[in-house]
Amino acid sequence: MTALATCASISYVLTEQMFFLIIGLLWLTFLIFLKRLNLLPFIISLAALIFFSYYIPTLSDPKLEQIDEQHIQLTGKVVQPLEQTLKKLQFTVRDSKADEKYLVLYFPQEDEYISESSKQSIKYGATCTLKGTVNLPERARNPGQFDFFNYYVERG
């Protein structure tokens, strides 16, 4: 039974779906209700379910770690339109060679002016060449903390 609780915990960590924890807990409760499981194995299995769901660290992709802080030049198409705020310009580009998406953030200096024609040329489907530094977002360090890294990975 502890193996079942551990499998449910691993499935939860890998997929980040609460469904696996709920199913594991319901299964243990069902077994104790049918008297197929004594109290001590139930407590041990429940403890394993809770422990492993928070203890197992997420694995990092070594390929992503290699590109952090790397200077690159890429050519690709704009796949999301330009979003502009007072402090930044943001759009997404799909690299034509690696078929990977890059979120492009540009923080202009306070005295820097970006012309309207330059902004209008960054539209959906436009091809552009970019030079810059790749910075990966920080991962969540605490359980339950918002994870920017996973958020952007899930967005593609």
Secondary structure, DSSP 8 states (H G I E B T S, - for coil): -HHHHHHHHHHHHHH--HHHHHHHHHHHHHHHHTTSS-HHHHHHHHHHHHHHHHHS-----HHHHHHTT-EEEEEEEEEEEEEE-SS-EEEEEEETTT--EEEEEE---TT----HHHHHHS-TT-EEEEEEE--------STTS--HHHHHHHH-
